[in-house]
Amino acid sequence: MDALRPGDPRAIGRYTLSARLGAGGMGQVFLGSSPGGRPVAVKLVHPGFAADAEFRRRFKREVEAARQVGGFHTAPVVDADPEADIPWLVTAYVPGPSLATAVVEHGPFPSLSARALGAGLAEALEAVHRAGVVHRDLKPSNVLLAADGPRVIDFGIARAVDASGVTALAGTPGFMAPELISEGTITQACDVFALGAVLAYALGVRPFGEGPVEALTYRVVHKSPVLDALPAPLKGVVADCLAKEPAARPSPAELVEVLSSAGDSAAWLPPPVHGMLTRYFVTGAPTYTPVNDVTGPFEGGRGLPATQQPGRHQPVRFEGSIAPVVLGLVGHALRLLLGIVLGIVALRSAIESADTGGAFFSLILAILAVVAIWLVRVPLRWMVPQLNALFRPCELRIGAEGLDLQYSGRRIHYGWHEIGRVVVRRAKEAGWAVCVFPLPGTPLPAARGPRTPLCHLEGRTGWIMVVPVYRLKGSRKEIEMTLARYAGARWGGNA
């Protein structure tokens, strides 16, 4: 969360603004308060979209539909003005962490909690679909956990961006239905598929595994989900939701009937997760500054845990490990030595057999010379950056302001307002790595090279590989938990 900048509005409609929360796919998001003092998330559309007549038409239609969504398990749209010079939208505040954060910090849910979660999500989809809205991006970071049940956020409004051709946030790999991936078909059955994937996630199972986006989407379309680790009562429910054919999936009403059960709704969360609720205020004056976690265009609000208040909780610092750098230098040195030896052998042989050597022998010497040049050239390009990294190792800081990477005398910062999604994923030539997907307008780094061994752009996928996990003194689990704690809804897990 940042302070308001000189050019930022101090009020939108009847809502007073007090801080800048970041940027979503469609504009700026501010912390606001209603006339009665209730905290809200106020979303101001980007001026570029505001000037698009078709976007305005779609935005108005989607806002009106979203305002009809009710029910106990959604975070509703409470106010909007699609006709303003710059359209805006206000969503309700939900006091609780996301499902993604809860699972990262405390592990999978027990069966009873997952069952209650599934029933609440199914009831939420009933309300959303009844209003003629399709969520399109139901995922763990779009599910908030409150004491009286889950809440679904970010429904319907994202579809308005289709009018302007902005579709990057139309879904999340692993939770997108196969027909949405292969054909672009958007129906209510897509949300049921996502519900099944979310329910499996809550139980600690990734039905289609992990890995690069391309591999993940291929498995969703062409492979059967792997559900062996799911408990028997819920395995069949998840399997039905993940059916390849949309018509074969159950309706939300059928899921509510199957999953709902009598019991104490106040105790639906596992005790460690229920303890997380104390970080979030419900009514009255807050004991800390509330903030919304934002990835998509319009998501509901959450409070920032007291342990993450600026000034009270410093960014988490992961020091760099020099062991990989040393191993890299040794490998480059051996490669350089081998290249020099081959070059000397080729040169001596060429001199000694200048008069007697045949064509075949000359070809062999030429090949040796080419190999020697190649073996020498690569280490010469990479050893200087490696030596620099040895004496100035990398360091990653994760905090309320975003990601801050320092390496080889360089400093690179990505604020949360510049990041659409942050994950720990398998990156080419780096293994597991912290990667971010930038929002439009974010400056992009160069592709991988001697000057950008870290923080480089994967041109084929659009991801920015920030730093490999093996280059840091910290386990992958520790890094993931820290990212989930600070990134909020931007956290996409280990994709």
C-alpha positions as CSV (number, residue, x, y, z in Angstrom):
1,M,0.0,0.0,0.0
2,D,1.3,3.4,-1.0
3,A,0.4,7.0,0.0
4,L,-1.7,9.0,-2.3
5,R,0.3,10.7,-5.0
6,P,-0.1,14.4,-5.9
7,G,-2.2,13.6,-8.9
8,D,-4.5,11.1,-7.3
9,P,-8.1,11.9,-6.4
10,R,-9.0,12.4,-2.7
11,A,-12.6,11.4,-3.2
12,I,-14.6,9.4,-5.8
13,G,-18.3,9.8,-5.6
14,R,-19.2,9.9,-1.9
15,Y,-16.2,7.7,-0.9
16,T,-13.1,9.3,0.7
17,L,-9.8,7.9,-0.4
18,S,-6.9,7.4,1.9
19,A,-4.3,5.3,0.1
20,R,-3.2,3.8,-3.2
21,L,-3.6,0.0,-3.2
22,G,-2.2,-0.8,-6.6
23,A,-3.3,-1.4,-10.1
24,G,-5.4,-4.0,-11.7
25,G,-6.0,-4.9,-15.3
26,M,-8.4,-2.0,-15.8
27,G,-7.1,0.8,-13.7
28,Q,-6.1,2.1,-10.2
29,V,-7.4,0.7,-6.9
30,F,-7.7,2.9,-3.8
31,L,-8.5,2.3,-0.2
32,G,-11.7,4.2,0.6
33,S,-14.3,4.6,3.3
34,S,-18.0,5.0,2.9
35,P,-19.9,8.0,4.5
36,G,-20.6,5.6,7.4
37,G,-16.9,4.7,7.9
38,R,-16.9,1.2,6.4
39,P,-13.7,0.3,4.5
40,V,-14.2,-0.3,0.8
41,A,-12.1,-0.9,-2.3
42,V,-12.6,1.8,-4.9
43,K,-11.6,0.9,-8.4
44,L,-11.0,3.7,-11.0
45,V,-11.0,2.6,-14.6
46,H,-8.0,3.5,-16.7
47,P,-8.5,6.6,-18.9
48,G,-7.7,4.6,-22.0
49,F,-10.7,2.3,-21.4
50,A,-12.9,5.2,-20.4
51,A,-12.5,6.7,-23.9
52,D,-13.6,3.4,-25.5
53,A,-17.4,3.6,-26.2
54,E,-17.7,-0.2,-26.6
55,F,-15.9,-0.8,-23.4
56,R,-18.3,1.6,-21.6
57,R,-21.3,-0.2,-22.9
58,R,-20.0,-3.6,-21.8
59,F,-18.8,-2.2,-18.5
60,K,-22.2,-0.8,-17.7
61,R,-23.9,-4.0,-18.6
62,E,-21.6,-6.1,-16.5
63,V,-21.8,-3.8,-13.5
64,E,-25.6,-3.9,-13.6
65,A,-25.5,-7.7,-13.7
66,A,-22.9,-7.9,-10.9
67,R,-25.0,-5.7,-8.7
68,Q,-27.8,-8.2,-8.9
69,V,-25.5,-10.9,-7.4
70,G,-26.5,-11.7,-3.8
71,G,-26.1,-14.6,-1.5
72,F,-24.1,-15.2,1.6
73,H,-20.9,-16.3,-0.2
74,T,-20.1,-13.4,-2.5
75,A,-18.4,-10.1,-2.0
76,P,-20.9,-7.8,-3.7
77,V,-20.5,-4.7,-5.8
78,V,-21.9,-2.0,-3.6
79,D,-21.7,1.1,-5.8
80,A,-20.6,2.2,-9.3
81,D,-20.9,5.0,-11.8
82,P,-20.4,3.8,-15.3
83,E,-21.4,7.2,-16.7
84,A,-18.7,9.2,-14.9
85,D,-15.9,10.8,-16.9
86,I,-13.7,8.1,-15.5
87,P,-16.0,5.1,-14.5
88,W,-15.5,3.7,-11.1
89,L,-16.7,0.7,-9.0
90,V,-16.8,0.0,-5.3
91,T,-16.7,-3.5,-3.8
92,A,-17.4,-4.7,-0.2
93,Y,-14.6,-5.5,2.2
94,V,-14.3,-9.1,3.3
95,P,-12.4,-9.8,6.6
96,G,-10.3,-12.8,5.9
97,P,-7.3,-14.3,4.1
98,S,-7.5,-16.0,0.7
99,L,-7.7,-19.7,0.3
100,A,-4.3,-19.6,-1.5
101,T,-2.6,-17.9,1.5
102,A,-4.3,-20.2,4.0
103,V,-3.1,-23.4,2.2
104,V,0.4,-22.1,1.7
105,E,0.8,-21.1,5.4
106,H,-1.1,-24.0,7.0
107,G,-1.3,-26.8,4.5
108,P,-4.3,-28.7,3.0
109,F,-7.7,-28.5,4.6
110,P,-9.3,-31.6,6.3
111,S,-12.2,-33.2,4.6
112,L,-14.9,-31.6,6.7
113,S,-13.6,-28.1,6.1
114,A,-13.1,-28.8,2.4
115,R,-16.7,-30.1,2.2
116,A,-18.0,-26.9,3.8
117,L,-15.8,-24.8,1.5
118,G,-17.2,-26.6,-1.6
119,A,-20.8,-26.1,-0.4
120,G,-20.2,-22.4,0.1
121,L,-18.5,-22.0,-3.3
122,A,-21.4,-23.9,-5.0
123,E,-23.9,-21.6,-3.3
124,A,-21.9,-18.6,-4.4
125,L,-21.9,-19.8,-8.0
126,E,-25.7,-20.3,-7.8
127,A,-26.1,-16.6,-6.9
128,V,-23.6,-15.5,-9.6
129,H,-25.2,-17.6,-12.3
130,R,-28.7,-16.6,-11.3
131,A,-27.7,-13.0,-12.1
132,G,-26.6,-14.1,-15.6
133,V,-22.9,-13.7,-14.7
134,V,-20.1,-16.1,-15.4
135,H,-17.2,-15.8,-13.1
136,R,-14.5,-16.9,-15.5
137,D,-11.6,-16.8,-13.1
138,L,-12.5,-18.8,-9.9
139,K,-9.2,-19.7,-8.2
140,P,-7.8,-20.0,-4.7
141,S,-6.8,-16.3,-4.6
142,N,-10.3,-15.3,-5.5
143,V,-11.8,-17.1,-2.5
144,L,-11.7,-15.3,0.8
145,L,-12.2,-17.2,4.1
146,A,-14.4,-15.6,6.7
147,A,-15.7,-16.9,10.0
148,D,-19.1,-17.7,8.6
149,G,-18.0,-19.2,5.3
150,P,-16.1,-18.5,2.1
151,R,-16.6,-15.5,-0.1
152,V,-16.1,-15.4,-3.9
153,I,-14.7,-12.2,-5.3
154,D,-14.0,-10.8,-8.8
155,F,-17.1,-12.1,-10.6
156,G,-18.4,-11.0,-13.9
157,I,-16.8,-7.6,-14.3
158,A,-13.6,-8.9,-16.0
159,R,-15.6,-9.8,-19.1
160,A,-16.0,-6.1,-20.0
161,V,-12.3,-6.0,-21.1
162,D,-13.1,-8.2,-24.1
163,A,-14.4,-5.1,-25.8
164,S,-10.9,-3.7,-25.8
165,G,-9.1,-7.0,-26.6
166,V,-7.5,-7.3,-23.2
167,T,-7.9,-11.0,-22.3
168,A,-4.7,-11.7,-20.3
169,L,-6.7,-12.0,-17.1
170,A,-9.5,-14.1,-18.5
171,G,-8.5,-17.2,-16.6
172,T,-5.7,-19.0,-14.7
173,P,-4.0,-22.1,-16.0
174,G,-5.0,-25.2,-14.0
175,F,-8.4,-23.7,-13.2
176,M,-9.6,-22.9,-16.7
177,A,-12.0,-25.4,-18.3
178,P,-10.8,-27.3,-21.4
179,E,-13.4,-25.8,-23.7
180,L,-12.3,-22.3,-22.6
181,I,-8.7,-23.1,-23.5
182,S,-9.3,-24.8,-26.8
183,E,-12.4,-23.0,-28.1
184,G,-12.8,-19.9,-26.0
185,T,-16.3,-21.1,-25.1
186,I,-17.5,-19.4,-21.9
187,T,-20.5,-21.0,-20.1
188,Q,-21.5,-21.5,-16.5
189,A,-20.0,-25.0,-16.7
190,C,-16.6,-23.4,-16.8
191,D,-17.1,-22.1,-13.3
192,V,-18.1,-25.7,-12.1
193,F,-14.8,-27.0,-13.6
194,A,-12.9,-24.3,-11.7
195,L,-14.8,-25.1,-8.5
196,G,-13.6,-28.7,-8.8
197,A,-10.0,-27.6,-9.2
198,V,-10.2,-25.2,-6.3
199,L,-11.7,-27.9,-4.1
200,A,-8.8,-30.2,-5.0
201,Y,-6.3,-27.4,-4.3
202,A,-7.8,-27.0,-0.8
203,L,-7.2,-30.7,-0.2
204,G,-3.5,-30.4,-1.3
205,V,-4.0,-31.9,-4.8
206,R,-3.2,-30.4,-8.2
207,P,-5.3,-32.5,-10.6
208,F,-3.3,-31.7,-13.6
209,G,0.1,-31.3,-11.9
210,E,2.5,-28.4,-12.1
211,G,4.9,-27.0,-14.6
212,P,5.0,-24.6,-17.5
213,V,1.7,-23.0,-18.6
214,E,1.8,-24.8,-22.0
215,A,2.2,-28.2,-20.4
216,L,-0.5,-27.5,-17.8
217,T,-3.0,-26.4,-20.3
218,Y,-2.2,-29.3,-22.6
219,R,-2.9,-31.7,-19.7
220,V,-6.2,-30.0,-18.9
221,V,-7.4,-30.4,-22.5
222,H,-6.1,-33.8,-23.3
223,K,-5.3,-35.8,-20.0
224,S,-7.4,-37.1,-17.2
225,P,-7.0,-35.5,-13.8
226,V,-5.0,-37.4,-11.2
227,L,-7.2,-37.6,-8.1
228,D,-5.8,-40.6,-6.2
229,A,-4.8,-38.6,-3.2
230,L,-8.2,-37.2,-2.6
231,P,-10.4,-38.6,0.2
232,A,-13.1,-41.0,-1.0
233,P,-16.2,-38.8,-0.2
234,L,-14.9,-35.9,-2.2
235,K,-13.0,-37.7,-4.9
236,G,-16.2,-38.4,-6.9
237,V,-17.4,-34.8,-6.6
238,V,-14.2,-33.3,-7.9
239,A,-14.0,-35.9,-10.7
240,D,-17.6,-34.9,-11.8
241,C,-16.7,-31.2,-11.8
242,L,-13.5,-31.9,-13.9
243,A,-15.4,-33.8,-16.6
244,K,-14.1,-32.8,-20.1
245,E,-17.6,-32.4,-21.5
246,P,-19.4,-29.4,-20.0
247,A,-22.8,-31.2,-20.1
248,A,-21.4,-33.9,-17.9
249,R,-20.6,-31.6,-15.0
250,P,-23.1,-31.1,-12.1
251,S,-24.9,-27.8,-11.6
252,P,-24.1,-25.7,-8.6
253,A,-27.5,-26.6,-7.1
254,E,-26.6,-30.3,-7.3
255,L,-23.2,-29.6,-5.7
256,V,-24.9,-27.7,-2.8
257,E,-27.2,-30.7,-2.2
258,V,-24.3,-33.1,-2.2
259,L,-21.8,-31.1,-0.2
260,S,-24.0,-29.3,2.3
261,S,-24.3,-30.9,5.8
262,A,-25.7,-29.8,9.1
263,G,-23.1,-28.6,11.6
264,D,-21.6,-25.7,13.4
265,S,-20.7,-23.2,10.6
266,A,-18.6,-21.1,13.1
267,A,-16.1,-24.0,13.3
268,W,-15.9,-24.8,9.6
269,L,-12.2,-23.6,9.3
270,P,-9.3,-25.7,10.6
271,P,-8.1,-24.1,13.9
272,P,-4.8,-22.7,12.5
273,V,-6.7,-21.0,9.6
274,H,-9.4,-19.8,12.0
275,G,-6.6,-18.2,14.0
276,M,-5.6,-16.1,10.9
277,L,-8.9,-14.3,11.1
278,T,-7.6,-12.3,14.1
279,R,-5.4,-10.4,11.7
280,Y,-8.4,-8.9,10.0
281,F,-10.9,-6.4,11.5
282,V,-14.6,-6.7,11.0
283,T,-16.3,-3.5,12.2
284,G,-15.3,-0.4,14.1
285,A,-11.9,1.3,14.0
286,P,-9.2,-0.9,12.6
287,T,-6.1,-1.6,14.6
288,Y,-4.1,-1.6,11.4
289,T,-4.4,-0.2,7.9
290,P,-6.7,-2.2,5.6
291,V,-5.7,-3.0,2.1
292,N,-7.0,-4.9,-0.9
293,D,-5.0,-7.6,-2.7
294,V,-5.5,-7.0,-6.4
295,T,-4.6,-9.0,-9.5
296,G,-7.6,-8.8,-11.7
297,P,-9.6,-5.8,-12.7
298,F,-12.1,-5.9,-9.8
299,E,-11.5,-8.0,-6.7
300,G,-13.0,-7.7,-3.3
301,G,-11.0,-6.3,-0.4
302,R,-9.0,-7.9,2.4
303,G,-7.2,-6.4,5.3
304,L,-3.4,-6.4,5.6
305,P,-2.3,-8.5,8.5
306,A,-0.9,-6.5,11.4
307,T,2.4,-8.2,11.0
308,Q,2.7,-6.6,7.5
309,Q,2.2,-3.0,8.5
310,P,4.7,-0.6,6.9
311,G,7.2,0.5,9.5
312,R,6.3,-2.4,11.8
313,H,7.3,-5.3,9.7
314,Q,10.4,-5.1,7.5
315,P,10.6,-6.8,4.2
316,V,11.7,-10.5,4.3
317,R,15.2,-10.8,3.1
318,F,16.6,-13.8,1.3
319,E,20.4,-13.7,1.0
320,G,22.1,-15.1,-2.1
321,S,24.0,-18.3,-2.0
322,I,27.5,-18.3,-3.5
323,A,27.7,-22.1,-3.9
324,P,25.9,-22.1,-7.3
325,V,28.2,-19.3,-8.5
326,V,31.3,-21.2,-7.4
327,L,30.1,-24.4,-9.2
328,G,29.3,-22.3,-12.3
329,L,32.8,-20.8,-12.2
330,V,34.4,-24.2,-11.9
331,G,32.4,-25.5,-14.8
332,H,33.3,-22.5,-17.0
333,A,36.9,-22.8,-16.0
334,L,37.0,-26.5,-17.0
335,R,35.3,-25.7,-20.2
336,L,37.7,-22.9,-21.0
337,L,40.7,-25.2,-20.2
338,L,39.3,-27.9,-22.4
339,G,38.8,-25.4,-25.2
340,I,42.4,-24.2,-24.9
341,V,43.8,-27.7,-24.9
342,L,41.8,-28.7,-28.0
343,G,42.9,-25.4,-29.7
344,I,46.6,-26.2,-28.9
345,V,46.2,-29.8,-30.1
346,A,44.6,-28.6,-33.3
347,L,47.2,-25.9,-34.0
348,R,50.2,-28.2,-33.3
349,S,48.7,-30.9,-35.5
350,A,48.1,-28.5,-38.3
351,I,51.7,-27.2,-38.2
352,E,53.2,-30.7,-38.1
353,S,51.1,-32.0,-40.9
354,A,50.9,-28.9,-43.1
355,D,52.7,-30.7,-46.0
356,T,51.6,-34.3,-45.5
357,G,48.1,-34.1,-44.2
358,G,45.2,-35.3,-46.3
359,A,41.8,-33.8,-46.8
360,F,40.1,-36.0,-44.1
361,F,42.7,-35.1,-41.5
362,S,42.4,-31.4,-42.4
363,L,38.6,-31.7,-41.8
364,I,39.1,-33.3,-38.4
365,L,41.5,-30.4,-37.4
366,A,39.0,-27.8,-38.6
367,I,36.3,-29.4,-36.5
368,L,38.6,-29.5,-33.5
369,A,39.3,-25.8,-34.0
370,V,35.6,-24.9,-34.2
371,V,34.9,-26.9,-31.1
372,A,37.8,-25.2,-29.3
373,I,36.6,-21.7,-30.3
374,W,33.1,-22.5,-29.1
375,L,34.3,-24.0,-25.8
376,V,36.4,-20.9,-25.2
377,R,33.9,-18.3,-26.3
378,V,31.1,-19.2,-23.9
379,P,33.2,-19.1,-20.7
380,L,34.8,-15.8,-21.7
381,R,31.3,-14.3,-22.1
382,W,29.9,-15.6,-18.8
383,M,32.9,-15.8,-16.4
384,V,33.1,-12.0,-15.8
385,P,29.5,-11.8,-14.7
386,Q,30.0,-14.9,-12.5
387,L,33.0,-13.4,-10.9
388,N,31.0,-10.2,-10.2
389,A,28.2,-12.3,-8.7
390,L,30.8,-14.1,-6.5
391,F,31.9,-10.9,-4.8
392,R,28.4,-9.2,-5.0
393,P,25.9,-12.1,-4.5
394,C,22.2,-11.6,-5.2
395,E,19.6,-10.7,-2.6
396,L,15.9,-10.8,-2.8
397,R,13.6,-8.7,-0.6
398,I,9.9,-9.4,-0.5
399,G,7.7,-6.8,1.2
400,A,4.7,-4.6,1.2
401,E,6.1,-2.6,-1.7
402,G,6.9,-5.5,-4.0
403,L,9.9,-7.5,-5.0
404,D,13.4,-6.0,-4.8
405,L,16.3,-7.9,-6.4
406,Q,20.0,-6.9,-6.1
407,Y,22.7,-8.7,-8.0
408,S,26.1,-7.8,-9.5
409,G,25.8,-4.2,-8.4
410,R,22.3,-3.8,-10.1
411,R,19.0,-3.2,-8.3
412,I,15.7,-4.1,-9.9
413,H,12.3,-3.4,-8.3
414,Y,8.8,-4.6,-9.3
415,G,6.0,-3.0,-7.3
416,W,2.9,-5.0,-6.7
417,H,1.0,-2.4,-8.8
418,E,3.2,-3.6,-11.8
419,I,2.6,-7.4,-11.2
420,G,-0.4,-9.3,-12.5
421,R,0.7,-12.6,-11.1
422,V,3.7,-14.0,-9.2
423,V,4.5,-17.7,-9.0
424,V,7.3,-20.1,-8.3
425,R,7.5,-22.1,-11.5
426,R,10.0,-24.2,-13.5
427,A,11.9,-21.8,-15.7
428,K,14.1,-22.8,-18.6
429,E,17.7,-23.3,-17.5
430,A,16.9,-22.1,-14.0
431,G,14.8,-24.9,-12.4
432,W,12.3,-23.6,-9.8
433,A,12.3,-19.8,-9.9
434,V,10.4,-16.8,-8.7
435,C,8.6,-15.4,-11.8
436,V,6.3,-12.5,-12.4
437,F,3.8,-11.8,-15.2
438,P,3.9,-8.0,-15.7
439,L,0.8,-5.8,-16.2
440,P,0.6,-3.8,-19.4
441,G,2.9,-0.8,-19.3
442,T,5.5,-2.4,-17.0
443,P,9.1,-2.0,-18.3
444,L,10.4,-5.4,-19.5
445,P,14.0,-6.6,-19.0
446,A,16.2,-8.0,-21.8
447,A,16.2,-11.7,-22.7
448,R,18.7,-14.0,-20.9
449,G,22.4,-13.2,-21.6
450,P,25.7,-12.5,-19.8
451,R,24.4,-9.1,-18.6
452,T,21.0,-10.6,-17.5
453,P,21.7,-14.0,-15.9
454,L,18.9,-13.0,-13.4
455,C,15.7,-11.0,-14.0
456,H,15.3,-11.7,-17.7
457,L,12.3,-12.0,-20.0
458,E,11.2,-15.3,-21.4
459,G,10.1,-14.2,-24.8
460,R,8.2,-17.3,-25.6
461,T,6.0,-17.2,-22.5
462,G,6.0,-13.5,-21.4
463,W,7.1,-14.4,-17.9
464,I,9.9,-12.5,-16.2
465,M,12.3,-14.9,-14.5
466,V,13.3,-12.9,-11.4
467,V,15.7,-15.3,-9.6
468,P,16.1,-19.1,-9.3
469,V,15.3,-20.6,-6.0
470,Y,18.7,-22.3,-5.8
471,R,20.5,-18.9,-5.9
472,L,18.9,-18.0,-2.5
473,K,19.5,-19.0,1.0
474,G,16.0,-20.2,1.7
475,S,13.8,-23.2,1.0
476,R,11.3,-23.1,-1.8
477,K,8.5,-23.5,0.9
478,E,9.8,-20.4,2.8
479,I,9.9,-18.3,-0.4
480,E,6.4,-19.4,-1.4
481,M,4.9,-18.6,2.0
482,T,6.5,-15.2,2.0
483,L,5.2,-14.4,-1.5
484,A,1.7,-15.6,-0.6
485,R,1.7,-13.4,2.5
486,Y,2.6,-10.2,0.7
487,A,1.3,-10.8,-2.8
488,G,-2.2,-11.7,-1.7
489,A,-4.4,-12.3,-4.7
490,R,-1.5,-11.9,-7.1
491,W,0.0,-15.1,-5.7
492,G,-0.5,-17.9,-8.3
493,G,1.2,-20.8,-6.4
494,N,3.8,-23.1,-7.9
495,A,2.6,-23.2,-11.5
